[in-house]
Amino acid sequence: MAGLLQNSRIAIIGSGAVGCYYGGRLAQHGNEVHFLMRSDYEQVKQHGLRISSPLGDFTLPRVHCHRTTAEIGECDLVIIAMKATANEALLSLLPPLLHKKSMILTLQNGLGSDDFLARHFGSAHVLGGLCFVCINRLAPGVIHHIAQGQIALGEHSGAPQVRTGALAAEFRRCGIECQVEPSLIAARWKKLVWNVPFNGLSIAAGGKDTAAILADPVLEQRVRDLMREIIETAGRLGHSIPLSLIDDMIERTRMISAYKPSSLIDFLAGSEVELEAIWGEPVRQAKAAGIEMPQVERLYQELKERIAAR
């Protein structure tokens, strides 16, 4: 990487759609990127990584892929793109990757992952990134980037630093739209405005994609009610988000047509859904501040029932 991040080694922990897409972009533009892989290891080792994208398709014929983090060794930047449901595994996965100045960047959904990492590895190491992207893994080593792709980047420990700007600049050099956020927690609440209703209702409404949700007037109204409640709660917690974001997000979502949110894909595959990070933790944080979130709590309970009955 240029400047502060020149000659950095990068590790990707969680080599699914998100990890392979962003790690692939970084590798495409000359960075040394190492992927921790399990089920896709043999396929990617032999055939590389293939990414289709409206920004241009590309293939990485040779990929640094590994079965353990001990094989990877110390890295300057560790990007975490695994599901927040597996965070306990990071306690054993991360130590072989870290030196005194390593940056840990979590691209995970919801609330709580930044604090978990800070508690165990030190706040000064931790950054968070919010990915606004429509992306699916079609097969081992095959990623389909559908739309968007920007990252909102922030520091866990406070205001942006020199490294925050340098990392954002490197993402942009590699074709990834990236902006630095003055407050990471405020940005996380902003992303919940989309994630809570669309990821949640896609499951609770019986397996509907985003187009089907917005085609149903009752469900669209519920999307709007959920979004408003999240924005108002964030405001009461000190994180100002304009109500105009509701119309903006809904119109952007209409443009991507029939998109299956990641939580629905996990649900249909029988995988763990990030129930607590996306729905449970916002409700708990609000209650701790004396704020009720009846709309989100109702959806949270519906999802619990759906998942238990799966």
C-alpha positions as CSV (number, residue, x, y, z in Angstrom):
1,M,0.0,0.0,0.0
2,A,1.1,3.5,-0.6
3,G,2.4,5.8,2.1
4,L,1.8,4.7,5.7
5,L,0.6,1.3,4.5
6,Q,3.3,0.5,2.0
7,N,4.4,-3.2,1.7
8,S,1.7,-4.2,4.2
9,R,0.6,-7.9,4.6
10,I,-3.1,-8.3,4.8
11,A,-5.1,-11.2,6.2
12,I,-8.8,-11.9,5.3
13,I,-10.6,-13.8,8.1
14,G,-14.0,-15.0,6.7
15,S,-13.5,-15.7,3.0
16,G,-17.1,-15.7,2.0
17,A,-18.7,-13.2,-0.4
18,V,-17.6,-10.1,1.5
19,G,-14.1,-11.2,2.4
20,C,-13.4,-12.6,-1.1
21,Y,-14.7,-9.5,-2.9
22,Y,-12.9,-6.8,-0.9
23,G,-9.8,-9.0,-0.4
24,G,-9.9,-9.8,-4.1
25,R,-10.0,-6.0,-5.0
26,L,-7.0,-5.4,-2.8
27,A,-5.1,-8.2,-4.3
28,Q,-6.1,-7.2,-7.9
29,H,-4.3,-3.9,-7.3
30,G,-1.0,-5.4,-6.1
31,N,-1.5,-5.9,-2.3
32,E,-0.2,-9.0,-0.6
33,V,-3.5,-10.6,0.6
34,H,-3.7,-13.9,2.5
35,F,-7.1,-15.6,2.8
36,L,-8.0,-18.0,5.6
37,M,-10.1,-20.6,3.8
38,R,-11.9,-23.8,4.9
39,S,-14.4,-25.4,2.5
40,D,-13.2,-23.4,-0.5
41,Y,-9.5,-24.1,0.1
42,E,-8.9,-26.8,-2.6
43,Q,-10.9,-25.1,-5.3
44,V,-9.3,-21.7,-4.8
45,K,-5.8,-23.2,-4.4
46,Q,-6.1,-24.9,-7.8
47,H,-8.3,-22.5,-9.8
48,G,-8.0,-19.1,-8.1
49,L,-10.7,-16.6,-7.3
50,R,-13.3,-15.3,-9.9
51,I,-15.3,-12.2,-9.4
52,S,-18.0,-10.8,-11.7
53,S,-19.0,-7.2,-11.1
54,P,-20.6,-4.3,-12.9
55,L,-17.3,-2.5,-12.3
56,G,-15.6,-5.2,-14.4
57,D,-15.0,-8.9,-14.0
58,F,-11.6,-10.2,-13.0
59,T,-9.9,-13.4,-12.0
60,L,-7.0,-14.0,-9.6
61,P,-5.4,-17.2,-10.9
62,R,-3.0,-17.5,-7.9
63,V,-4.2,-16.7,-4.5
64,H,-2.5,-16.9,-1.1
65,C,-4.9,-19.2,0.7
66,H,-4.3,-21.0,4.0
67,R,-6.0,-23.4,6.3
68,T,-4.8,-21.8,9.5
69,T,-3.8,-18.4,10.7
70,A,-0.5,-19.8,12.0
71,E,0.4,-20.5,8.3
72,I,-0.3,-16.8,7.5
73,G,1.7,-15.3,10.3
74,E,1.9,-11.7,11.4
75,C,0.1,-9.1,9.3
76,D,-0.2,-5.3,9.3
77,L,-4.0,-5.4,8.5
78,V,-6.4,-8.1,9.5
79,I,-9.9,-7.8,7.9
80,I,-12.6,-9.7,9.6
81,A,-15.5,-10.6,7.3
82,M,-16.9,-13.7,9.1
83,K,-20.4,-13.8,10.7
84,A,-20.6,-12.2,14.1
85,T,-22.1,-15.4,15.4
86,A,-18.6,-17.0,15.3
87,N,-16.8,-14.2,17.1
88,E,-15.6,-16.5,20.0
89,A,-13.4,-18.2,17.4
90,L,-11.4,-15.0,16.9
91,L,-9.9,-15.4,20.3
92,S,-7.7,-18.3,18.9
93,L,-7.6,-17.2,15.3
94,L,-6.2,-13.7,15.7
95,P,-3.2,-14.0,18.0
96,P,-0.9,-15.5,15.3
97,L,-1.7,-12.7,13.0
98,L,-1.0,-9.7,15.3
99,H,2.1,-7.7,16.0
100,K,2.3,-4.5,18.1
101,K,1.0,-2.2,15.4
102,S,-1.5,-4.5,13.6
103,M,-4.8,-3.0,12.6
104,I,-7.9,-5.1,13.0
105,L,-10.7,-4.0,10.7
106,T,-14.1,-5.7,11.2
107,L,-16.6,-5.5,8.4
108,Q,-19.2,-7.4,10.4
109,N,-22.9,-6.4,10.6
110,G,-24.8,-5.1,13.6
111,L,-23.6,-3.8,17.0
112,G,-21.1,-5.3,19.4
113,S,-18.2,-6.7,17.3
114,D,-16.0,-3.6,17.7
115,D,-16.4,-3.7,21.4
116,F,-15.7,-7.4,21.6
117,L,-12.5,-7.0,19.6
118,A,-11.4,-4.0,21.7
119,R,-12.0,-5.8,24.9
120,H,-9.8,-8.8,23.9
121,F,-7.2,-7.2,21.7
122,G,-7.1,-3.5,22.7
123,S,-9.2,-0.6,21.4
124,A,-6.1,1.1,19.8
125,H,-5.9,-1.8,17.3
126,V,-9.6,-1.8,16.2
127,L,-11.3,-0.1,13.3
128,G,-14.8,-0.8,11.9
129,G,-16.1,-0.7,8.4
130,L,-19.6,-0.8,7.2
131,C,-20.1,-2.4,3.8
132,F,-23.0,-1.1,1.7
133,V,-22.9,-3.8,-1.0
134,C,-25.1,-6.4,-2.7
135,I,-23.0,-9.5,-3.2
136,N,-23.4,-13.3,-3.3
137,R,-21.1,-16.3,-3.3
138,L,-22.3,-18.4,-6.3
139,A,-19.9,-21.3,-5.8
140,P,-16.5,-22.0,-4.2
141,G,-14.2,-19.3,-5.4
142,V,-16.9,-17.6,-7.4
143,I,-18.3,-14.2,-6.2
144,H,-21.0,-12.1,-7.9
145,H,-20.9,-8.4,-7.1
146,I,-24.4,-7.1,-7.9
147,A,-24.4,-3.4,-6.9
148,Q,-22.9,-0.7,-4.7
149,G,-19.7,-1.6,-2.7
150,Q,-18.8,1.4,-0.6
151,I,-17.3,1.2,2.8
152,A,-17.8,3.6,5.7
153,L,-14.7,3.5,7.9
154,G,-14.1,4.6,11.5
155,E,-12.0,4.1,14.5
156,H,-13.2,2.3,17.6
157,S,-11.3,4.5,20.0
158,G,-12.5,7.9,18.8
159,A,-11.8,10.4,16.0
160,P,-10.2,9.4,12.7
161,Q,-6.4,9.1,12.7
162,V,-3.7,9.3,10.0
163,R,-4.0,5.6,9.5
164,T,-7.8,5.8,8.9
165,G,-7.3,8.2,6.1
166,A,-4.5,6.2,4.6
167,L,-6.5,3.0,4.7
168,A,-9.5,4.7,3.1
169,A,-7.2,6.1,0.4
170,E,-5.9,2.6,-0.3
171,F,-9.3,1.2,-0.6
172,R,-10.2,3.9,-3.1
173,R,-7.0,3.2,-5.1
174,C,-8.2,-0.4,-5.4
175,G,-11.6,0.7,-6.8
176,I,-13.5,0.5,-3.6
177,E,-15.5,3.6,-2.7
178,C,-14.6,4.5,0.9
179,Q,-15.3,7.4,3.3
180,V,-14.0,8.1,6.8
181,E,-16.7,8.4,9.4
182,P,-16.2,10.8,12.4
183,S,-18.2,8.3,14.6
184,L,-18.1,4.6,14.0
185,I,-21.1,3.9,16.3
186,A,-23.2,6.5,14.6
187,A,-22.4,4.9,11.2
188,R,-23.3,1.5,12.6
189,W,-26.8,2.7,13.7
190,K,-27.2,4.2,10.2
191,K,-26.5,0.8,8.6
192,L,-29.1,-0.8,10.9
193,V,-31.7,1.4,9.2
194,W,-31.4,-0.9,6.2
195,N,-30.3,-4.1,7.8
196,V,-33.0,-4.4,10.4
197,P,-36.0,-4.2,8.2
198,F,-34.8,-5.9,5.0
199,N,-32.8,-8.7,6.5
200,G,-35.4,-9.3,9.1
201,L,-38.6,-9.1,7.0
202,S,-37.1,-11.3,4.3
203,I,-37.2,-14.1,6.9
204,A,-40.2,-13.1,8.9
205,A,-42.4,-12.6,5.8
206,G,-41.6,-16.1,4.6
207,G,-38.6,-15.9,2.3
208,K,-39.2,-12.7,0.4
209,D,-36.5,-10.8,-1.5
210,T,-36.3,-7.0,-1.4
211,A,-38.5,-6.5,-4.5
212,A,-41.3,-8.7,-3.0
213,I,-41.1,-6.8,0.3
214,L,-41.5,-3.4,-1.4
215,A,-44.2,-4.8,-3.7
216,D,-46.4,-5.4,-0.7
217,P,-47.9,-2.1,0.7
218,V,-48.2,-3.6,4.2
219,L,-44.6,-4.8,4.3
220,E,-43.3,-1.5,2.8
221,Q,-45.1,0.4,5.6
222,R,-43.5,-1.9,8.1
223,V,-40.1,-1.2,6.6
224,R,-40.8,2.5,7.0
225,D,-42.0,2.1,10.6
226,L,-38.9,0.1,11.5
227,M,-36.6,2.6,9.8
228,R,-38.2,5.5,11.6
229,E,-37.9,3.8,15.0
230,I,-34.2,3.1,14.5
231,I,-33.5,6.7,13.4
232,E,-35.4,8.1,16.3
233,T,-33.7,5.8,18.8
234,A,-30.3,6.6,17.4
235,G,-31.1,10.3,17.8
236,R,-32.0,9.8,21.4
237,L,-28.7,8.0,21.9
238,G,-26.8,11.0,20.4
239,H,-26.4,9.8,16.8
240,S,-28.2,12.1,14.4
241,I,-29.6,10.5,11.3
242,P,-31.9,12.4,9.0
243,L,-35.4,11.0,8.4
244,S,-34.9,11.6,4.7
245,L,-32.7,8.5,4.7
246,I,-35.9,6.4,4.7
247,D,-37.0,7.5,1.3
248,D,-33.4,7.4,0.0
249,M,-32.8,3.8,1.1
250,I,-36.1,2.5,-0.1
251,E,-35.6,4.0,-3.6
252,R,-32.0,2.7,-3.8
253,T,-33.4,-0.7,-2.8
254,R,-36.0,-0.6,-5.5
255,M,-33.2,-0.1,-8.1
256,I,-31.4,-3.3,-7.2
257,S,-34.6,-5.3,-7.8
258,A,-35.0,-8.9,-6.5
259,Y,-32.1,-9.1,-4.0
260,K,-31.9,-11.8,-1.3
261,P,-30.4,-10.3,1.8
262,S,-27.6,-12.2,3.4
263,S,-29.6,-13.2,6.5
264,L,-32.2,-14.8,4.3
265,I,-29.5,-16.8,2.5
266,D,-28.1,-17.9,5.8
267,F,-31.6,-18.8,7.0
268,L,-32.5,-20.9,3.9
269,A,-29.1,-22.6,4.0
270,G,-29.6,-23.7,7.7
271,S,-26.7,-21.5,8.7
272,E,-26.6,-19.3,11.8
273,V,-28.4,-15.9,11.4
274,E,-26.8,-12.9,13.1
275,L,-29.8,-12.5,15.3
276,E,-28.2,-10.9,18.3
277,A,-25.8,-8.5,16.5
278,I,-28.5,-7.1,14.1
279,W,-31.7,-7.2,16.2
280,G,-31.0,-8.2,19.8
281,E,-28.1,-5.8,20.6
282,P,-29.9,-2.6,19.4
283,V,-32.9,-3.5,21.6
284,R,-30.7,-4.1,24.6
285,Q,-28.6,-1.0,24.1
286,A,-31.8,1.1,23.8
287,K,-33.3,-0.5,26.9
288,A,-30.1,0.2,28.9
289,A,-30.7,3.9,28.1
290,G,-34.4,3.7,29.0
291,I,-35.7,3.6,25.4
292,E,-38.2,1.1,24.1
293,M,-38.1,-0.2,20.5
294,P,-41.4,-2.0,20.1
295,Q,-41.2,-2.4,16.3
296,V,-37.7,-3.8,16.3
297,E,-38.4,-6.0,19.4
298,R,-41.5,-7.5,17.7
299,L,-39.4,-8.4,14.6
300,Y,-36.7,-9.8,16.9
301,Q,-39.2,-12.1,18.6
302,E,-40.6,-13.2,15.2
303,L,-37.2,-14.1,14.0
304,K,-36.5,-16.1,17.1
305,E,-39.6,-18.1,16.4
306,R,-38.8,-18.6,12.7
307,I,-35.3,-19.7,13.5
308,A,-36.4,-22.1,16.2
309,A,-39.0,-23.7,13.9
310,R,-36.6,-24.0,11.0
